Amino acid sequence: MRINMRDMHDNQAGTVASIKVSGELGRRIRDMGLVPGTEIKIQGRAPLYDPVALRVRGATLTLRNTEADYIEVEVE
């Protein structure tokens, strides 16, 4: 099932299915290693649910919800 990264729960894992933005923001997301096929796991969220912290390739990244909206993830 494909869902938006913003809709994932803490400790939920999945695989990046697609990036739905181009231009500078799309390039920045891809430069962080978030490309289709990359496995991710949601580590947690700030108290107001923005930003979201995730594990990608052994590193921790944080994304704002407005950025996470452009990332579709395949989850089980």
N, CA and C atoms as a LAMMPS dump frame, in Angstrom:
ITEM: TIMESTEP
0
ITEM: NUMBER OF ATOMS
228
ITEM: BOX BOUNDS ff ff ff
-5.0000000000000000e+02 5.0000000000000000e+02
-5.0000000000000000e+02 5.0000000000000000e+02
-5.0000000000000000e+02 5.0000000000000000e+02
ITEM: ATOMS id mol type element x y z
1 1 1 N 0.846 -1.174 0
2 1 2 C 0 0 0
3 1 3 C 0.897 1.245 0
4 2 1 N 0.579 2.214 -0.83
5 2 2 C 1.334 3.469 -0.887
6 2 3 C 0.631 4.538 -0.065
7 3 1 N 1.417 5.201 0.786
8 3 2 C 0.877 6.31 1.567
9 3 3 C 1.855 7.464 1.514
10 4 1 N 1.39 8.618 1.921
11 4 2 C 2.213 9.802 2.017
12 4 3 C 3.099 9.676 3.257
13 5 1 N 4.338 10.112 3.188
14 5 2 C 5.234 10.004 4.33
15 5 3 C 4.653 10.706 5.558
16 6 1 N 3.935 11.791 5.361
17 6 2 C 3.348 12.516 6.488
18 6 3 C 2.388 11.634 7.292
19 7 1 N 1.754 10.661 6.629
20 7 2 C 0.766 9.806 7.273
21 7 3 C 1.356 8.591 7.982
22 8 1 N 2.672 8.427 7.927
23 8 2 C 3.304 7.29 8.596
24 8 3 C 3.334 7.509 10.107
25 9 1 N 3.349 6.399 10.844
26 9 2 C 3.373 6.435 12.303
27 9 3 C 4.796 6.245 12.814
28 10 1 N 5.036 6.596 14.068
29 10 2 C 6.339 6.371 14.682
30 10 3 C 6.711 4.891 14.595
31 11 1 N 7.971 4.629 14.325
32 11 2 C 8.546 3.29 14.189
33 11 3 C 8.008 2.512 12.991
34 12 1 N 7.285 3.153 12.112
35 12 2 C 6.802 2.484 10.901
36 12 3 C 7.887 2.557 9.833
37 13 1 N 8.083 1.462 9.124
38 13 2 C 9.104 1.402 8.081
39 13 3 C 8.442 1.265 6.718
40 14 1 N 9.191 1.631 5.696
41 14 2 C 8.693 1.514 4.332
42 14 3 C 9.808 1.788 3.342
43 15 1 N 9.436 1.763 2.079
44 15 2 C 10.379 2.013 0.993
45 15 3 C 9.868 3.181 0.168
46 16 1 N 10.75 4.138 -0.109
47 16 2 C 10.363 5.288 -0.918
48 16 3 C 9.913 4.789 -2.285
49 17 1 N 8.689 5.165 -2.673
50 17 2 C 8.137 4.737 -3.96
51 17 3 C 8.313 5.818 -5.018
52 18 1 N 8.082 7.087 -4.646
53 18 2 C 8.239 8.161 -5.619
54 18 3 C 8.371 9.505 -4.919
55 19 1 N 8.995 10.436 -5.637
56 19 2 C 9.128 11.824 -5.193
57 19 3 C 8.273 12.645 -6.149
58 20 1 N 7.291 13.332 -5.615
59 20 2 C 6.3 14.031 -6.448
60 20 3 C 6.555 15.53 -6.549
61 21 1 N 7.819 15.923 -6.621
62 21 2 C 8.154 17.335 -6.786
63 21 3 C 9.435 17.425 -7.606
64 22 1 N 9.543 18.483 -8.374
65 22 2 C 10.759 18.682 -9.164
66 22 3 C 11.404 19.994 -8.722
67 23 1 N 12.341 20.458 -9.491
68 23 2 C 13 21.721 -9.18
69 23 3 C 13.944 21.599 -8
70 24 1 N 14.194 22.719 -7.346
71 24 2 C 15.169 22.773 -6.258
72 24 3 C 14.776 21.882 -5.085
73 25 1 N 13.503 21.888 -4.699
74 25 2 C 13.067 21.049 -3.58
75 25 3 C 13.217 19.571 -3.91
76 26 1 N 12.833 19.169 -5.102
77 26 2 C 13 17.78 -5.518
78 26 3 C 14.456 17.352 -5.507
79 27 1 N 15.325 18.22 -5.983
80 27 2 C 16.758 17.91 -5.983
81 27 3 C 17.28 17.789 -4.564
82 28 1 N 16.848 18.678 -3.682
83 28 2 C 17.304 18.653 -2.287
84 28 3 C 16.875 17.354 -1.602
85 29 1 N 15.64 16.935 -1.835
86 29 2 C 15.151 15.683 -1.251
87 29 3 C 15.974 14.51 -1.762
88 30 1 N 16.24 14.482 -3.055
89 30 2 C 17.035 13.391 -3.634
90 30 3 C 18.482 13.437 -3.137
91 31 1 N 19.038 14.627 -2.964
92 31 2 C 20.406 14.762 -2.471
93 31 3 C 20.557 14.225 -1.048
94 32 1 N 19.474 14.222 -0.281
95 32 2 C 19.509 13.669 1.083
96 32 3 C 19.471 12.146 1.067
97 33 1 N 19.337 11.546 -0.098
98 33 2 C 19.32 10.093 -0.212
99 33 3 C 17.925 9.506 -0.309
100 34 1 N 16.912 10.361 -0.378
101 34 2 C 15.54 9.877 -0.481
102 34 3 C 15.173 9.709 -1.949
103 35 1 N 15.545 8.561 -2.478
104 35 2 C 15.26 8.231 -3.873
105 35 3 C 14.43 6.95 -3.888
106 36 1 N 13.672 6.706 -4.955
107 36 2 C 12.879 5.481 -5.011
108 36 3 C 13.727 4.243 -4.748
109 37 1 N 13.19 3.36 -3.894
110 37 2 C 13.899 2.139 -3.521
111 37 3 C 14.617 2.225 -2.19
112 38 1 N 14.724 3.416 -1.617
113 38 2 C 15.419 3.605 -0.342
114 38 3 C 14.513 3.211 0.819
115 39 1 N 15.049 2.39 1.729
116 39 2 C 14.289 1.999 2.918
117 39 3 C 14.405 3.094 3.972
118 40 1 N 13.272 3.404 4.616
119 40 2 C 13.242 4.422 5.663
120 40 3 C 12.465 3.892 6.856
121 41 1 N 12.671 4.537 8.005
122 41 2 C 11.907 4.229 9.216
123 41 3 C 11.669 5.526 9.965
124 42 1 N 10.433 5.768 10.34
125 42 2 C 10.086 6.976 11.089
126 42 3 C 10.565 6.803 12.523
127 43 1 N 11.403 7.717 12.994
128 43 2 C 11.915 7.65 14.366
129 43 3 C 11.009 8.374 15.337
130 44 1 N 10.451 9.476 14.931
131 44 2 C 9.595 10.239 15.823
132 44 3 C 9.243 11.583 15.226
133 45 1 N 8.472 12.333 15.995
134 45 2 C 8.028 13.649 15.549
135 45 3 C 8.175 14.643 16.686
136 46 1 N 8.281 15.885 16.324
137 46 2 C 8.322 16.954 17.315
138 46 3 C 6.95 17.047 17.996
139 47 1 N 6.848 17.735 19.125
140 47 2 C 5.57 17.812 19.849
141 47 3 C 4.384 18.29 19.011
142 48 1 N 4.595 19.162 18.057
143 48 2 C 3.499 19.632 17.212
144 48 3 C 3.475 18.89 15.87
145 49 1 N 4.129 17.71 15.829
146 49 2 C 4.184 16.824 14.662
147 49 3 C 4.944 17.388 13.474
148 50 1 N 5.728 18.417 13.679
149 50 2 C 6.527 18.983 12.595
150 50 3 C 7.824 19.498 13.188
151 51 1 N 8.972 19.011 12.83
152 51 2 C 9.287 18.104 11.725
153 51 3 C 9.196 16.63 12.131
154 52 1 N 9.446 15.772 11.142
155 52 2 C 9.475 14.329 11.341
156 52 3 C 10.928 13.873 11.216
157 53 1 N 11.347 12.97 12.123
158 53 2 C 12.71 12.423 12.089
159 53 3 C 12.645 11.02 11.512
160 54 1 N 13.54 10.704 10.594
161 54 2 C 13.55 9.382 9.994
162 54 3 C 14.961 8.861 9.832
163 55 1 N 15.071 7.532 9.809
164 55 2 C 16.353 6.865 9.586
165 55 3 C 16.453 6.502 8.118
166 56 1 N 17.564 6.916 7.51
167 56 2 C 17.824 6.62 6.105
168 56 3 C 19.282 6.209 5.981
169 57 1 N 19.513 4.978 5.556
170 57 2 C 20.885 4.487 5.322
171 57 3 C 21.802 4.723 6.516
172 58 1 N 21.299 4.483 7.727
173 58 2 C 22.112 4.61 8.934
174 58 3 C 22.24 6.019 9.471
175 59 1 N 21.615 6.98 8.855
176 59 2 C 21.677 8.374 9.317
177 59 3 C 20.269 8.843 9.703
178 60 1 N 20.208 9.863 10.538
179 60 2 C 18.928 10.451 10.916
180 60 3 C 18.734 11.751 10.156
181 61 1 N 17.581 11.882 9.51
182 61 2 C 17.218 13.094 8.786
183 61 3 C 15.948 13.669 9.397
184 62 1 N 15.772 14.96 9.271
185 62 2 C 14.5 15.564 9.653
186 62 3 C 13.929 16.279 8.441
187 63 1 N 12.632 16.14 8.271
188 63 2 C 11.923 16.79 7.173
189 63 3 C 10.708 17.511 7.734
190 64 1 N 10.42 18.638 7.167
191 64 2 C 9.167 19.312 7.504
192 64 3 C 8.026 18.552 6.848
193 65 1 N 6.842 18.679 7.415
194 65 2 C 5.683 17.998 6.837
195 65 3 C 5.409 18.461 5.416
196 66 1 N 5.683 19.731 5.12
197 66 2 C 5.463 20.217 3.755
198 66 3 C 6.394 19.513 2.771
199 67 1 N 7.575 19.094 3.226
200 67 2 C 8.488 18.33 2.373
201 67 3 C 8.058 16.865 2.306
202 68 1 N 7.624 16.311 3.434
203 68 2 C 7.195 14.915 3.478
204 68 3 C 5.957 14.678 2.622
205 69 1 N 5.163 15.721 2.39
206 69 2 C 3.972 15.594 1.558
207 69 3 C 4.296 15.148 0.137
208 70 1 N 5.486 15.42 -0.341
209 70 2 C 5.873 15.097 -1.715
210 70 3 C 6.463 13.689 -1.857
211 71 1 N 6.553 12.947 -0.765
212 71 2 C 7.205 11.638 -0.801
213 71 3 C 6.166 10.542 -0.568
214 72 1 N 6.037 9.643 -1.532
215 72 2 C 5.151 8.493 -1.398
216 72 3 C 5.974 7.297 -0.956
217 73 1 N 5.444 6.556 0.012
218 73 2 C 6.167 5.422 0.591
219 73 3 C 5.321 4.152 0.467
220 74 1 N 5.968 3.073 0.103
221 74 2 C 5.314 1.765 0.049
222 74 3 C 5.479 1.109 1.418
223 75 1 N 4.364 0.833 2.089
224 75 2 C 4.397 0.181 3.404
225 75 3 C 3.603 -1.112 3.324
226 76 1 N 3.864 -2.015 4.282
227 76 2 C 3.155 -3.308 4.31
228 76 3 C 1.873 -3.192 5.089
